[in-house]
Amino acid sequence: MSVSEENGQQENGQEYVTATVGGQLFGIPINRVQDVFAPDRLTRVPLAPPEIAGLLNLRGRIVTAIDMRRRLGLEALAAGSQRMAVGVECRGESYGLLIDVIGEVLKLSDSSREDNPINLDPEIAHVSAGVHRLDNELLVILDVERLLESAVRVEAA
Amino acid sequence: MDELLRDFLTETHENIDVVDVELVRFEQNPNDATILNNVFRLVHTIKGTCGFLNLPRLEALTHAAETLMSKFRDGTPVTGEAVTLVLASIDRVKMLLDQLEKNEVEPAGDDKDLVEALGRVSAAVGSAPKELKDSQPSEDIIEQLERTNRSAPAPHIRSAPQAPSLAVQIDPTDGDDADRRDDGRSDSRIANQSIRVNVDTLEHLMTMVSELVLTRNQLLDIGRRNVDTEFKAPLQRLSSVTAELQEGVMKTRMQPIGTAWQKLPRIVRDLSTELGKPVELVMQGAETELDRQVLDLIKDPLIHMVRNSADHGLEMPADRRVAGKPEQGTIRLAAWHEGGYIVVEVADDGRGLDTARIKELAIARGLVSAPDADAMTDLQIQQFIFFPGFSTSAKITSVSGRGVGMDVVRANLNQIGGAIEVRSVFGQGTSFILKIPLTLAIVSALIVQSDGDRFAIPQFAVTELVRARKDSEHRIERIKGAAVLRLRNKLLPLFRLSTLLMINTAVDDDVGIGFIVVMQVGGQSFGIVVDAVFHTEEIVVKPMSGKLRNIPMFCGNTILGDGAVILIIDPNGVAQQLVGTTSRQLTAETASTPETTGAAAESMLLFRAGSPQLKAVPLSLVTRLEVVDPKKIERADNRSVLQYRGQLIPLILANSDMKIRESGGQPLLVFSNENRSMALVVDEIVDIVEEQFAVELESATAGILGSAVIKGQATEVIDIAHYLPLAFEDWQTWQDQRPTASPSQVLLVDDAAFFRNMLAPVLRAAGFVVTTASSANEALALLQGGRRFDVVVTDIDMPERDGFALTSEVRANPRTANLPVIGLSTLISAEAIERGRQVGLHDYVAKFDRPGLIAALKEQTAGLAKAA
């Protein structure tokens, strides 16, 4: 509730939940984030596309977990590493994006935002809605729709 | 949308559907004033409401239709043309309503064409009005109706199509007013007991109950783990209340199947007119209830099937007359409950499926090879109509016959865990039987484990569970890697679930130990090997996430009592997968199913030749067993021959991989026909067994008839007919040149392909020309088709019509009254012989008494020759 109010007050800014995947910082628009949780008891799905990490029960809802490293074409995390998940909703279905480390909530003004550099890795460029220049590093804005939609496309191909 | 308009639309849609049905009924019973009043009233209600809501186009159209109908009420004879016109107007009303629903305003334009046509017909019939039946002038009724309508412009009552007070007033032709009033009151009671609920509300309720069931399951699971807990009693109460609630909510989703049938009378009427075939539609069990969601899914397939029946199934009236049937064809729709299923039957009394034509098409399409097709029963051949793009209709009509049809129907049904069967007798009709699950939302499932993961298998597809151990009677055997299980003298193909799902982590695919879930999908049986079987659980099927929906092996997922997410195996998906990879195995499996009826105790000679696998041949075919010194075997003209009882007989290797022995005794099986003999070279004669077994036909390998489990071992049954021509290149010519002037025509009737395949070559070798039939009906069709036969040899024990019934039929027909019939049976009792004598069997021979049969045939045909 307070988030949307702040959003309303902050005309040209946006809040992001940040997360690190394979050393890269990503930002997910906070209005898309439903939950942040530690994924537990993943049920693997045979014959599924590789980026599908499995299914899990999040308070009575069945959530499809997406392995962000696989999705972005990065190498897999060492076995046994503890991961976190960011819960998002897309077209009425629940997804959990598996990330390495969850960050914080950042409020960023549009002034630091830039379009994708033209030499950005195509796999990341496809799901990126732009880049924010932070003091120490760069934050890639995740386009949740594209991220989940293109997974379908890849799968269909 | 305006509340009033929405109510009007909902109400009118329902009324219009009723009008459709009633009008068709009315055309059939033009003298039934009740029906006419009903229609009239409905149209009038629509007209009245249209006026109130200011919908001029609808009002004008319904008014014109009403005027014409009022003429009928006044006793003008009803014509098909007039009814068609009214129906056309109803269609226009529907179109207008659809537009109205979309745009909330009437579409532009007018309906002058229809209004004028209606007016013309009204005027034409109005010029010669009959004497009024009513004592009360109809105008009065209309006024009364209008008054009522003004006071209630948008009726809300659903279950009673008419306001009860009206029922009394507008039925003046019926003298018994007291009865009418009573009817009206009971109607109103029903009306007051039902309310209209938005479907979304019900769906939401259903979802919530599903969630509740899941939570209940979780609680029960916790309860099971903690033995002593004060929650136990309330938990049990919660459990039973939840179960009742679930049942109650399911009931609200139940609708009579009749709602899916509502459109059919109209469709059949239109088809009947279009095709020029009078059709009667009989509907039984319309009140049978099933889940709304399921109902929606089967609506279209049902309409499609009824159309098919009318178009393809029923013959033209002239043809029906010739066939001795009433000109009016009948399509029968029936529904009833059976177990957890609804069974719907769509039957017609038309021409039936033309098995010969289907077979021809199936071969032409490459769906089956000609010899395979010959070995199939009618029932198996009829299954081809469910193949994609298969249509036997010679011409494509606007109604059906485009080759999209039965495969889609079957796919739709399979999707919801249903099944479809066809039963047809050529010349007598076709009947489709649909088995539909009552509901989709909650199913009972078996929880299994494979390679560390758990999966749910819907119970409806599981026929049994078998525990396989290395040394138990249920042990898994392999034929070149393919795992099979002997189950009641049949071979069941086995597949490891982990292999199917490609989650097999172990390199060694050891299926030695495990549980076998025996599943049946459509006509296919197969076993799925899993590591463990836990229990059955009522699960709420949730659809798979959009990303995973195209994996055919799963039909959904759910949360188990312990909170874990589990995938639900789709039995149809698995079956399809298996067909893709191992279609041959499964065809052999399905092909065998009907053959088990042909199982009979028989002496079989077991031997080995070329491979360690046992081979078998019916002992009745073998003349003699010999062991000869290989030195006596001579090579002549590039072939091996043997001096045998003053004859030079050819030797044939039973298997091309084997060789004639250099030393020691060489075993031979000698086969003789009249004065010709041949010997089959084998490695070892193993045993002679007498036991009951089922042969699974499989004719891919030359010389092998099929396989059977004999003495607990998979055994190949060899086909002697394959070897005879190898021995005598001139076998066929030799046959033809024999002194018999014209060979006798034998009709061999046996439902078991095994016996047809075994006896036909034997009889051919004895000089008869053999035609085979797989059922009494097929035989009768051949006989009535004008083909000349000298003698009929029939199996006695056949499903549907047995050999006795066939004989009676043959006797009853004057053309075939004197045709000799020889009965074959595995069981010959004094009573059976007596019964055979009564129905007119000429002779009765044991099924495996080959010389006896040939002697009987010779006797019968010789008698015939003398008589001729």
Interface residues (C-beta under 8 A of the other chain):
Chain A: R41 T43 R44 V45 P46 L47 A48 P49 I52 G54 L55 L56 N57 G60 I62 T64 R91 E93 Y95 L148 A151 V152 E155 A156
Chain B: E211 L214 T215 D453 L501 M502 I503 K542 S545 G546 K547 L548 N550 I551 M553 F554 N557 T558 I559 G563 A564 V565 I566 L567
